[in-house]
Amino acid sequence: MRSLLDTGPAPFVPLSFNMAQHVLARSAARAPDKTALHILSLDHSESWSYAQLEAAVLGVAAGLQERGLQPGDRILMRLGSQIAFPLLFLGALAAGMVPVATSAQLTQAEITPMAARIAPRLIVASPGVALPAGQTCPVLSDAELRAMEACAPAAYHQGAADRPGYIIFTSGTSGTPMAVVHAHRAILARQTMHRAWEGLGESDRLLHAGAFNWTYTLGTGLMDPWTVGATALIPATGVGPAHLGALLGDHHASLFAAAPGVFRQMLRTGLPALPHLRHGLSAGEKLSPEVRAGWTAATGTPLCEALGMSEISTFISESPERPAPLGATGFLQPGRRIAALGPDLLPVPRGTPGQLAIDRRDPGLMLGYLDAPEATAARLTPEWFLTGDSIRIDTSDAITYLGRDDDQMNAGGYRVSPLEVEAAMARFPGLTETAVTEVEVKPGVTVIACFYTAPDPCDPQALAAHAAAHLARYKQPRLFHHLPALPRGANSKLNRRALRALRLP
């Protein structure tokens, strides 16, 4: 029995399609006065009905058109977790333009090469968010964007479903962030997870703990609830894990989505009774058995895990109706086809580890890496997209995620290349070599650690300050450790596994 799974035909993809219309139009027509979004602060909430949301999105689309932007033009988003983010994201899509979502945490040193690759026609930025150096395109403030809401609504731009829709960045194995181009049709593939993972219906109130710019939040926290006519609940900037339990209870959340690290922090602070909560959704990194058991004991509800990646989003998952066996990650969602491949690129026997490969015809699969045909081609065979993840498929069709084939790290749900962090830390005066990896500081808890060689140990506070100046917070090492030499193998290649095995003080 070979490790190949096929769960039936993929969702139908029409010839002409607009992602923003798919997300908003039906719900706005059926229930215009229903609350689509609550942005939750500690002392108040900002509410948007479906009619208000669609009108604002189409107003932004019209405002962008009035500024001379055309379908296909790229818009670099430098916004925090505020209503301007989904308004711009969907407004650009509605007008046929291509929004490029980026983290507001990125430093100028990080965003400058990314912007150069994108070549945006417009940048929209919140105050205080780093802008690329030397940029020449216009920069619009979030206040100027919000003024566009009053414009007469534009019509949804129609075009081929596989035309570029939006761009997100992910770290490649080279350490250079890769620009992942997704088509408008990508939203159609998400329909398969509404039942097979989220258990999502129009009566639900789904609270997502992530920032707007994270694709996990954009998909599970916003687009999915709006597609089915549910209500999205998003914490405002500054609301931390310690406050989430109260928000879940006060706003009668029926579903809660977060990265495992958020669940872990919430369990430390204690949780109130949550009678409206049915289950939690976990993605972004591996869910530990300890966190899963702790959450269920504290809330009486299960946690449902999912596996995805920037290039295709979530496609393997468990649900309350079909929980994964102990130790497994989940099952393949309906309408998908995958395999676990060996070095010969053929499916391995069941129960044998292999590289996760996704059918190239999957509507949720990216169009490719922007202006990087060789990098795109390296991930493709005539039949498969090669993920670089290792999995095992057992005889019951359960899938177990075994980790990355490369050395990428996972920091709070964000995939981070060690090469990118090492390049930034290598600029610290006096360091001769650097190596970065994840280390487990206690069971189920990992942090990024920077190992370095230098004539003498360096001040950890100075190293941390250097990291803060050059790296987004989620990429910054939390531990710094001086070594006389970095461990290397017989071929002089860095041995990251040996670094992870070191006992740190």
C-alpha positions, 0 to 999 in steps of 0.5 A: 500500500503506497503513501498516496491519498486522493480525497475526490475532486477539487472545488469548481473554479469558474472562468471569471472570478474575484476573490473579494466578491466571493468573500463579501458579496453573498453575506452582504446581500443576505444579511447586510445588518449582521455584524461581520467584525468586532475589533476587541479592545480591553474597554470597547469594541469596534463593530462593522456590519456586512453592509458597512464592510462591503461598502468600505471595501468597494469605496477603497477600490474606487479610491485606488482607481481614482489615484490611477492604479490599474489591475495588476498593480502591486500595493505594499501594505505596511499596516498594523492590526487595524481595520485599514488592513482588511479594507485595503487587502480586500479593496485592492483585490476587488479592483483587481490590484495585488496587495502585498501583506507584510508584518508591521514588525519588519525593520527598514533593513528587512523591508527594503530588499523585499520592496525592491523585489515587489516594485510596488506602485503604492505603499500604504503605511501606519505611523511608525511602521518602517518604510523601505529605504530609497523608495520612490513610489507614493506613500499613503497614510492609513488615514488617507486610505480610510478617507476612501471609504466615502467614495462611490463604490467600484464594481468588482473587477472580473478576470481569470480565476488564476490571475495574481490575487495577492502576495505574501512573503515566506523564508526560503531555504537560502535565507532570502524571503521569497515572494509567494504569488497566490491566485484569486482562486486560492480562496476556493480551496479554503472551502474544504477546511470549513468543515474538515477543520474549523467546523465553521457555520454562519452562526459562529463567532470566531476569535483569532489571536493573530495579527492581521498581516499573518496569513493564518489570521487573514484566512481563518480569522477573517476570510473564512468567517466572512465567506460563510456569513459568520462573525469575526472577532479580532483582538486590537493591537496591545491585547495580549494572551492574558486578556484573551480568556476574558474576551472569549467569554465576554463576546460569546466566542464559539471558536478560537484560533491561535498558534500553540504558543498562545494557548500555552501562555493562556493556560499559565494565566488561568481561564474563566468558564467558556460556556459558548466555546465549542473547540479551539483551532491550532496551526502555525507550529506543532501542537504539543501533547501537553498544551492539548491536554491542558487546554481540554482539561481547562475548558472542556473543549478539544483543540483541532490541529492543522498543517499548512504552509504559505504556498498552499495554506491549510490542507491537512487537519483534524476536526471534532468529528474526526480527531487525529489518532494519538501522535498524528497531525490529522487527515487530508481534507476533501478535494485534495491529493497528496503523497509522501515521496521517496528520493526517487519521487515515487510514493513510499510504502505506508508507514514510511517517512517521505517528503510531502508532495501536493498535486500541482492542480490544487486550486489553493497552490501558489502560482509561484515565487515572484520573478524566481522561475528557477526557485519555483521550478526547483519545487515542481515535478510534472505531477507534484509540488515538493514542500520540503516537509517530512510526513508519514501516512499510516494505513488508516490515512492518518498523517503525522508531520515529522518536521522540515527537511531543511533547517528552517525554524518556527518562531511562534508560528512564523517560519524563520530561516536561520540563514537570515538571522545569522546574516544579521547577527554576523554584522555585530562587531567582534563575532567571527562565526554565528549559527542559529537554531531552535533549542528546547528550553523546557518540554514543548517550549522552544526559542531561537538561540544564537551560538557564536565564536569570538575572542571573548564572550560578548555582552548579551544585552548588546547582542540583543539590542543589535538583533532588535535593530536589524530583525523583527521581534519574532526573528530575534534570538532569545539566547546567546551562547559563546563557543570556542568553535562551532560543531561541524561534520566531516565535510565541514558543514555546520552541524545544527543538530549538535547545537540543538543538543547542547545543554545551555546554562 
